[in-house]
Amino acid sequence: MKANVGGIDKILRIAAGLGLIGLAVAGVGTPWTWAGVIPLATGVVGFCPFYPLLGLNTCPMRKTA
């Protein structure tokens, strides 16, 4: 698994995941708010399994010496 989720993308995924999980724990949202685990996990791990299927990569290119 090569990282394909960049910095800002990671922050947004983690924030959205925590927000959805917070709503689920508080009982405010529907059971679908537990789906916040998915963006949280992909943000923490740095890999989104759907990005290769869509041809996306938000991780910056590293320069080789």
N, CA, C and O atoms as a CHARMM CRD file, in Angstrom:
* protein
*
  260
    1    1 MET  N      0.83100  -1.17900   0.00000 PROA 1      0.00000
    2    1 MET  CA     0.00000   0.00000   0.00000 PROA 1      0.00000
    3    1 MET  C      0.87400   1.24000   0.00000 PROA 1      0.00000
    4    1 MET  O      1.54200   1.53900   0.98900 PROA 1      0.00000
    5    2 LYS  N      0.86600   1.93900  -1.08300 PROA 2      0.00000
    6    2 LYS  CA     1.60800   3.18200  -1.19100 PROA 2      0.00000
    7    2 LYS  C      0.68000   4.33000  -0.78800 PROA 2      0.00000
    8    2 LYS  O     -0.47600   4.36500  -1.21000 PROA 2      0.00000
    9    3 ALA  N      1.17000   5.25900   0.01500 PROA 3      0.00000
   10    3 ALA  CA     0.35400   6.37700   0.47600 PROA 3      0.00000
   11    3 ALA  C     -0.17500   7.17600  -0.71400 PROA 3      0.00000
   12    3 ALA  O      0.57100   7.49300  -1.64000 PROA 3      0.00000
   13    4 ASN  N     -1.46800   7.49900  -0.67900 PROA 4      0.00000
   14    4 ASN  CA    -2.05000   8.29400  -1.74100 PROA 4      0.00000
   15    4 ASN  C     -2.94400   9.41000  -1.20700 PROA 4      0.00000
   16    4 ASN  O     -3.67200  10.04200  -1.97200 PROA 4      0.00000
   17    5 VAL  N     -2.89200   9.65400   0.10500 PROA 5      0.00000
   18    5 VAL  CA    -3.67400  10.71400   0.72400 PROA 5      0.00000
   19    5 VAL  C     -2.70500  11.75400   1.27900 PROA 5      0.00000
   20    5 VAL  O     -1.88200  11.44600   2.14100 PROA 5      0.00000
   21    6 GLY  N     -2.80700  12.98500   0.78200 PROA 6      0.00000
   22    6 GLY  CA    -1.90800  14.06200   1.17300 PROA 6      0.00000
   23    6 GLY  C     -2.31100  14.75100   2.47000 PROA 6      0.00000
   24    6 GLY  O     -3.28400  14.36300   3.11700 PROA 6      0.00000
   25    7 GLY  N     -1.55200  15.77600   2.83800 PROA 7      0.00000
   26    7 GLY  CA    -1.69400  16.46000   4.11600 PROA 7      0.00000
   27    7 GLY  C     -3.05900  17.07000   4.38800 PROA 7      0.00000
   28    7 GLY  O     -3.69200  16.73300   5.38900 PROA 7      0.00000
   29    8 ILE  N     -3.52700  17.95800   3.52200 PROA 8      0.00000
   30    8 ILE  CA    -4.82100  18.60500   3.73900 PROA 8      0.00000
   31    8 ILE  C     -5.93900  17.57200   3.65400 PROA 8      0.00000
   32    8 ILE  O     -6.89700  17.62200   4.42500 PROA 8      0.00000
   33    9 ASP  N     -5.81700  16.65200   2.73100 PROA 9      0.00000
   34    9 ASP  CA    -6.80400  15.58400   2.58500 PROA 9      0.00000
   35    9 ASP  C     -6.88700  14.76600   3.87000 PROA 9      0.00000
   36    9 ASP  O     -7.98300  14.41400   4.30700 PROA 9      0.00000
   37   10 LYS  N     -5.74100  14.46000   4.48100 PROA 10     0.00000
   38   10 LYS  CA    -5.71200  13.71300   5.73800 PROA 10     0.00000
   39   10 LYS  C     -6.44400  14.47200   6.83900 PROA 10     0.00000
   40   10 LYS  O     -7.26000  13.90200   7.56400 PROA 10     0.00000
   41   11 ILE  N     -6.14600  15.75700   6.95600 PROA 11     0.00000
   42   11 ILE  CA    -6.75400  16.57300   8.00700 PROA 11     0.00000
   43   11 ILE  C     -8.26700  16.61900   7.84300 PROA 11     0.00000
   44   11 ILE  O     -9.00400  16.47600   8.81900 PROA 11     0.00000
   45   12 LEU  N     -8.73400  16.81900   6.60900 PROA 12     0.00000
   46   12 LEU  CA   -10.17400  16.87300   6.36100 PROA 12     0.00000
   47   12 LEU  C    -10.84600  15.53500   6.63500 PROA 12     0.00000
   48   12 LEU  O    -11.94100  15.49100   7.19600 PROA 12     0.00000
   49   13 ARG  N    -10.20100  14.45300   6.24400 PROA 13     0.00000
   50   13 ARG  CA   -10.77000  13.12200   6.49500 PROA 13     0.00000
   51   13 ARG  C    -10.86400  12.83100   7.98500 PROA 13     0.00000
   52   13 ARG  O    -11.88500  12.33700   8.46200 PROA 13     0.00000
   53   14 ILE  N     -9.80100  13.13800   8.72100 PROA 14     0.00000
   54   14 ILE  CA    -9.79400  12.87800  10.16600 PROA 14     0.00000
   55   14 ILE  C    -10.84800  13.73800  10.86200 PROA 14     0.00000
   56   14 ILE  O    -11.56300  13.25200  11.73800 PROA 14     0.00000
   57   15 ALA  N    -10.94900  15.01500  10.47800 PROA 15     0.00000
   58   15 ALA  CA   -11.93500  15.90400  11.09700 PROA 15     0.00000
   59   15 ALA  C    -13.35800  15.43400  10.79300 PROA 15     0.00000
   60   15 ALA  O    -14.20800  15.40500  11.68400 PROA 15     0.00000
   61   16 ALA  N    -13.61600  15.06900   9.54600 PROA 16     0.00000
   62   16 ALA  CA   -14.95200  14.59900   9.16900 PROA 16     0.00000
   63   16 ALA  C    -15.28400  13.29100   9.89600 PROA 16     0.00000
   64   16 ALA  O    -16.40200  13.11300  10.38000 PROA 16     0.00000
   65   17 GLY  N    -14.32000  12.39000   9.96800 PROA 17     0.00000
   66   17 GLY  CA   -14.54000  11.11900  10.65300 PROA 17     0.00000
   67   17 GLY  C    -14.83700  11.30600  12.12600 PROA 17     0.00000
   68   17 GLY  O    -15.76300  10.69900  12.66200 PROA 17     0.00000
   69   18 LEU  N    -14.04500  12.15500  12.78700 PROA 18     0.00000
   70   18 LEU  CA   -14.27200  12.40600  14.20900 PROA 18     0.00000
   71   18 LEU  C    -15.60900  13.09200  14.43800 PROA 18     0.00000
   72   18 LEU  O    -16.30300  12.80100  15.41200 PROA 18     0.00000
   73   19 GLY  N    -15.97200  14.01000  13.53300 PROA 19     0.00000
   74   19 GLY  CA   -17.25900  14.68900  13.66400 PROA 19     0.00000
   75   19 GLY  C    -18.42500  13.72800  13.53900 PROA 19     0.00000
   76   19 GLY  O    -19.36500  13.77800  14.33300 PROA 19     0.00000
   77   20 LEU  N    -18.37000  12.85400  12.54700 PROA 20     0.00000
   78   20 LEU  CA   -19.45400  11.88300  12.36200 PROA 20     0.00000
   79   20 LEU  C    -19.53300  10.89500  13.51800 PROA 20     0.00000
   80   20 LEU  O    -20.62300  10.55800  13.97900 PROA 20     0.00000
   81   21 ILE  N    -18.38400  10.43400  13.98100 PROA 21     0.00000
   82   21 ILE  CA   -18.38000   9.50400  15.11100 PROA 21     0.00000
   83   21 ILE  C    -18.88900  10.19700  16.37400 PROA 21     0.00000
   84   21 ILE  O    -19.60000   9.59400  17.17800 PROA 21     0.00000
   85   22 GLY  N    -18.52000  11.46600  16.54200 PROA 22     0.00000
   86   22 GLY  CA   -19.02400  12.23400  17.68500 PROA 22     0.00000
   87   22 GLY  C    -20.54300  12.34900  17.66400 PROA 22     0.00000
   88   22 GLY  O    -21.19600  12.22600  18.70000 PROA 22     0.00000
   89   23 LEU  N    -21.10400  12.58600  16.47700 PROA 23     0.00000
   90   23 LEU  CA   -22.56700  12.63600  16.35100 PROA 23     0.00000
   91   23 LEU  C    -23.19300  11.28800  16.66900 PROA 23     0.00000
   92   23 LEU  O    -24.24400  11.22300  17.30800 PROA 23     0.00000
   93   24 ALA  N    -22.55600  10.21900  16.22900 PROA 24     0.00000
   94   24 ALA  CA   -23.08600   8.88000  16.49400 PROA 24     0.00000
   95   24 ALA  C    -23.06500   8.56800  17.98000 PROA 24     0.00000
   96   24 ALA  O    -24.02500   8.01500  18.51500 PROA 24     0.00000
   97   25 VAL  N    -21.97100   8.92100  18.65100 PROA 25     0.00000
   98   25 VAL  CA   -21.85300   8.65400  20.08800 PROA 25     0.00000
   99   25 VAL  C    -22.86900   9.47700  20.86900 PROA 25     0.00000
  100   25 VAL  O    -23.44000   9.00000  21.85100 PROA 25     0.00000
  101   26 ALA  N    -23.09700  10.72600  20.42900 PROA 26     0.00000
  102   26 ALA  CA   -24.04900  11.60100  21.10900 PROA 26     0.00000
  103   26 ALA  C    -25.49500  11.20000  20.82700 PROA 26     0.00000
  104   26 ALA  O    -26.41300  11.66900  21.49900 PROA 26     0.00000
  105   27 GLY  N    -25.69800  10.33200  19.83200 PROA 27     0.00000
  106   27 GLY  CA   -27.04500   9.90200  19.50600 PROA 27     0.00000
  107   27 GLY  C    -27.80600  10.90100  18.64900 PROA 27     0.00000
  108   27 GLY  O    -29.02100  10.78100  18.48900 PROA 27     0.00000
  109   28 VAL  N    -27.10900  11.88000  18.09800 PROA 28     0.00000
  110   28 VAL  CA   -27.75700  12.92900  17.30800 PROA 28     0.00000
  111   28 VAL  C    -28.04500  12.46000  15.88800 PROA 28     0.00000
  112   28 VAL  O    -29.10900  12.75000  15.34200 PROA 28     0.00000
  113   29 GLY  N    -27.12300  11.75100  15.30200 PROA 29     0.00000
  114   29 GLY  CA   -27.26900  11.32900  13.91600 PROA 29     0.00000
  115   29 GLY  C    -27.95600   9.98900  13.77700 PROA 29     0.00000
  116   29 GLY  O    -28.39700   9.38000  14.75100 PROA 29     0.00000
  117   30 THR  N    -28.03100   9.55600  12.54700 PROA 30     0.00000
  118   30 THR  CA   -28.58600   8.23900  12.25000 PROA 30     0.00000
  119   30 THR  C    -27.49900   7.18500  12.43800 PROA 30     0.00000
  120   30 THR  O    -26.34200   7.53200  12.67400 PROA 30     0.00000
  121   31 PRO  N    -27.84800   5.91700  12.33800 PROA 31     0.00000
  122   31 PRO  CA   -26.80700   4.88000  12.41600 PROA 31     0.00000
  123   31 PRO  C    -25.74300   5.02700  11.32500 PROA 31     0.00000
  124   31 PRO  O    -24.63600   4.50800  11.47200 PROA 31     0.00000
  125   32 TRP  N    -26.06200   5.72300  10.24000 PROA 32     0.00000
  126   32 TRP  CA   -25.08800   5.94000   9.16300 PROA 32     0.00000
  127   32 TRP  C    -23.92600   6.82200   9.59600 PROA 32     0.00000
  128   32 TRP  O    -22.88900   6.83400   8.93400 PROA 32     0.00000
  129   33 THR  N    -24.07500   7.56100  10.69000 PROA 33     0.00000
  130   33 THR  CA   -22.96300   8.40200  11.13200 PROA 33     0.00000
  131   33 THR  C    -21.76800   7.56700  11.58700 PROA 33     0.00000
  132   33 THR  O    -20.65000   8.07500  11.66900 PROA 33     0.00000
  133   34 TRP  N    -22.00400   6.28200  11.88400 PROA 34     0.00000
  134   34 TRP  CA   -20.87800   5.40000  12.22300 PROA 34     0.00000
  135   34 TRP  C    -19.98000   5.16000  11.01600 PROA 34     0.00000
  136   34 TRP  O    -18.87800   4.63200  11.16100 PROA 34     0.00000
  137   35 ALA  N    -20.43600   5.54000   9.83200 PROA 35     0.00000
  138   35 ALA  CA   -19.60000   5.43700   8.63700 PROA 35     0.00000
  139   35 ALA  C    -18.41400   6.39900   8.72900 PROA 35     0.00000
  140   35 ALA  O    -17.51700   6.35300   7.88700 PROA 35     0.00000
  141   36 GLY  N    -18.40100   7.26300   9.73200 PROA 36     0.00000
  142   36 GLY  CA   -17.27000   8.15900   9.96200 PROA 36     0.00000
  143   36 GLY  C    -15.98600   7.40400  10.26200 PROA 36     0.00000
  144   36 GLY  O    -14.90100   7.98200  10.20600 PROA 36     0.00000
  145   37 VAL  N    -16.09500   6.13800  10.57500 PROA 37     0.00000
  146   37 VAL  CA   -14.91300   5.30500  10.81400 PROA 37     0.00000
  147   37 VAL  C    -14.08700   5.19900   9.52900 PROA 37     0.00000
  148   37 VAL  O    -12.86000   5.11400   9.58800 PROA 37     0.00000
  149   38 ILE  N    -14.74400   5.20300   8.38400 PROA 38     0.00000
  150   38 ILE  CA   -14.04900   5.02900   7.10700 PROA 38     0.00000
  151   38 ILE  C    -13.13000   6.22100   6.79300 PROA 38     0.00000
  152   38 ILE  O    -11.94100   6.01000   6.55200 PROA 38     0.00000
  153   39 PRO  N    -13.64100   7.47600   6.78600 PROA 39     0.00000
  154   39 PRO  CA   -12.71000   8.57400   6.51800 PROA 39     0.00000
  155   39 PRO  C    -11.65100   8.72200   7.61400 PROA 39     0.00000
  156   39 PRO  O    -10.52300   9.12700   7.33400 PROA 39     0.00000
  157   40 LEU  N    -12.00700   8.39800   8.85100 PROA 40     0.00000
  158   40 LEU  CA   -11.02200   8.46900   9.93000 PROA 40     0.00000
  159   40 LEU  C     -9.88900   7.47900   9.68200 PROA 40     0.00000
  160   40 LEU  O     -8.71600   7.83400   9.80400 PROA 40     0.00000
  161   41 ALA  N    -10.22900   6.24800   9.33700 PROA 41     0.00000
  162   41 ALA  CA    -9.20900   5.22300   9.09500 PROA 41     0.00000
  163   41 ALA  C     -8.34400   5.56300   7.88600 PROA 41     0.00000
  164   41 ALA  O     -7.12300   5.41700   7.94200 PROA 41     0.00000
  165   42 THR  N     -8.96100   6.01500   6.79400 PROA 42     0.00000
  166   42 THR  CA    -8.17000   6.33900   5.60600 PROA 42     0.00000
  167   42 THR  C     -7.28700   7.55500   5.84700 PROA 42     0.00000
  168   42 THR  O     -6.20200   7.65500   5.27500 PROA 42     0.00000
  169   43 GLY  N     -7.73900   8.47500   6.68500 PROA 43     0.00000
  170   43 GLY  CA    -6.90800   9.63200   7.01500 PROA 43     0.00000
  171   43 GLY  C     -5.72600   9.26200   7.88600 PROA 43     0.00000
  172   43 GLY  O     -4.62200   9.76600   7.68300 PROA 43     0.00000
  173   44 VAL  N     -5.94500   8.39300   8.84500 PROA 44     0.00000
  174   44 VAL  CA    -4.86100   7.97700   9.75100 PROA 44     0.00000
  175   44 VAL  C     -3.84800   7.10600   9.01600 PROA 44     0.00000
  176   44 VAL  O     -2.64100   7.27500   9.19400 PROA 44     0.00000
  177   45 VAL  N     -4.32700   6.17700   8.19400 PROA 45     0.00000
  178   45 VAL  CA    -3.43700   5.26100   7.48100 PROA 45     0.00000
  179   45 VAL  C     -2.74300   5.94800   6.30900 PROA 45     0.00000
  180   45 VAL  O     -1.60300   5.62100   5.98000 PROA 45     0.00000
  181   46 GLY  N     -3.43300   6.90400   5.67900 PROA 46     0.00000
  182   46 GLY  CA    -2.83600   7.61200   4.54100 PROA 46     0.00000
  183   46 GLY  C     -3.07000   6.93200   3.20400 PROA 46     0.00000
  184   46 GLY  O     -2.42400   7.26700   2.21100 PROA 46     0.00000
  185   47 PHE  N     -3.99100   5.97700   3.17500 PROA 47     0.00000
  186   47 PHE  CA    -4.28700   5.25500   1.93900 PROA 47     0.00000
  187   47 PHE  C     -5.79000   5.14200   1.77400 PROA 47     0.00000
  188   47 PHE  O     -6.49500   4.72600   2.69300 PROA 47     0.00000
  189   48 CYS  N     -6.27700   5.51100   0.60200 PROA 48     0.00000
  190   48 CYS  CA    -7.68900   5.36200   0.26800 PROA 48     0.00000
  191   48 CYS  C     -7.80100   4.33200  -0.84800 PROA 48     0.00000
  192   48 CYS  O     -7.22900   4.53300  -1.91900 PROA 48     0.00000
  193   49 PRO  N     -8.52400   3.23300  -0.62800 PROA 49     0.00000
  194   49 PRO  CA    -8.60200   2.18800  -1.64400 PROA 49     0.00000
  195   49 PRO  C     -9.35300   2.61200  -2.91400 PROA 49     0.00000
  196   49 PRO  O     -9.20000   1.97400  -3.95500 PROA 49     0.00000
  197   50 PHE  N    -10.14700   3.65900  -2.84700 PROA 50     0.00000
  198   50 PHE  CA   -10.88600   4.11400  -4.01900 PROA 50     0.00000
  199   50 PHE  C    -10.06700   5.03800  -4.91400 PROA 50     0.00000
  200   50 PHE  O    -10.37200   5.16400  -6.10000 PROA 50     0.00000
  201   51 TYR  N     -9.04200   5.68300  -4.38100 PROA 51     0.00000
  202   51 TYR  CA    -8.23000   6.60400  -5.18700 PROA 51     0.00000
  203   51 TYR  C     -7.57100   5.91700  -6.38600 PROA 51     0.00000
  204   51 TYR  O     -7.62300   6.47400  -7.48300 PROA 51     0.00000
  205   52 PRO  N     -6.95600   4.74600  -6.24200 PROA 52     0.00000
  206   52 PRO  CA    -6.37000   4.09500  -7.42200 PROA 52     0.00000
  207   52 PRO  C     -7.41700   3.74800  -8.48300 PROA 52     0.00000
  208   52 PRO  O     -7.13400   3.81300  -9.67900 PROA 52     0.00000
  209   53 LEU  N     -8.61200   3.38500  -8.05200 PROA 53     0.00000
  210   53 LEU  CA    -9.67700   3.06800  -8.99700 PROA 53     0.00000
  211   53 LEU  C    -10.09200   4.29600  -9.80100 PROA 53     0.00000
  212   53 LEU  O    -10.46600   4.19300 -10.97000 PROA 53     0.00000
  213   54 LEU  N    -10.02000   5.46300  -9.15400 PROA 54     0.00000
  214   54 LEU  CA   -10.40900   6.70900  -9.80700 PROA 54     0.00000
  215   54 LEU  C     -9.22200   7.43900 -10.43400 PROA 54     0.00000
  216   54 LEU  O     -9.40500   8.45700 -11.10000 PROA 54     0.00000
  217   55 GLY  N     -8.01300   6.93000 -10.22600 PROA 55     0.00000
  218   55 GLY  CA    -6.81700   7.56500 -10.77100 PROA 55     0.00000
  219   55 GLY  C     -6.41200   8.82000 -10.02000 PROA 55     0.00000
  220   55 GLY  O     -5.80300   9.71600 -10.60400 PROA 55     0.00000
  221   56 LEU  N     -6.73700   8.90200  -8.74100 PROA 56     0.00000
  222   56 LEU  CA    -6.42700  10.07600  -7.93400 PROA 56     0.00000
  223   56 LEU  C     -5.25500   9.80700  -7.00200 PROA 56     0.00000
  224   56 LEU  O     -4.97800   8.66600  -6.63100 PROA 56     0.00000
  225   57 ASN  N     -4.57200  10.89100  -6.63300 PROA 57     0.00000
  226   57 ASN  CA    -3.47400  10.82200  -5.66900 PROA 57     0.00000
  227   57 ASN  C     -3.26200  12.23200  -5.14300 PROA 57     0.00000
  228   57 ASN  O     -2.86100  13.10900  -5.90900 PROA 57     0.00000
  229   58 THR  N     -3.51800  12.48300  -3.86000 PROA 58     0.00000
  230   58 THR  CA    -3.31300  13.81100  -3.29800 PROA 58     0.00000
  231   58 THR  C     -2.01100  13.91200  -2.52100 PROA 58     0.00000
  232   58 THR  O     -1.69800  14.96300  -1.96200 PROA 58     0.00000
  233   59 CYS  N     -1.25700  12.83400  -2.48300 PROA 59     0.00000
  234   59 CYS  CA     0.02600  12.82300  -1.79800 PROA 59     0.00000
  235   59 CYS  C      1.06400  13.51800  -2.68300 PROA 59     0.00000
  236   59 CYS  O      1.17600  13.19400  -3.86600 PROA 59     0.00000
  237   60 PRO  N      1.82800  14.47200  -2.12600 PROA 60     0.00000
  238   60 PRO  CA     2.81000  15.17000  -2.95700 PROA 60     0.00000
  239   60 PRO  C      3.91700  14.25200  -3.43900 PROA 60     0.00000
  240   60 PRO  O      4.29500  13.29500  -2.76500 PROA 60     0.00000
  241   61 MET  N      4.42200  14.56300  -4.61000 PROA 61     0.00000
  242   61 MET  CA     5.51500  13.78300  -5.19600 PROA 61     0.00000
  243   61 MET  C      6.81200  14.05500  -4.42300 PROA 61     0.00000
  244   61 MET  O      7.11300  15.20100  -4.09000 PROA 61     0.00000
  245   62 ARG  N      7.55100  13.02500  -4.14900 PROA 62     0.00000
  246   62 ARG  CA     8.84400  13.18400  -3.46600 PROA 62     0.00000
  247   62 ARG  C      9.92800  13.30100  -4.49700 PROA 62     0.00000
  248   62 ARG  O      9.92600  12.58900  -5.50100 PROA 62     0.00000
  249   63 LYS  N     10.86000  14.20200  -4.25000 PROA 63     0.00000
  250   63 LYS  CA    11.98400  14.37700  -5.17600 PROA 63     0.00000
  251   63 LYS  C     13.02200  13.30600  -4.91400 PROA 63     0.00000
  252   63 LYS  O     13.33700  13.00400  -3.76300 PROA 63     0.00000
  253   64 THR  N     13.55100  12.73500  -5.97600 PROA 64     0.00000
  254   64 THR  CA    14.60700  11.73900  -5.82900 PROA 64     0.00000
  255   64 THR  C     15.95200  12.42300  -6.02800 PROA 64     0.00000
  256   64 THR  O     16.10100  13.29500  -6.88300 PROA 64     0.00000
  257   65 ALA  N     16.90800  12.02000  -5.24000 PROA 65     0.00000
  258   65 ALA  CA    18.22200  12.66000  -5.28400 PROA 65     0.00000
  259   65 ALA  C     19.07500  12.11700  -6.38600 PROA 65     0.00000
  260   65 ALA  O     20.21400  12.55300  -6.55800 PROA 65     0.00000
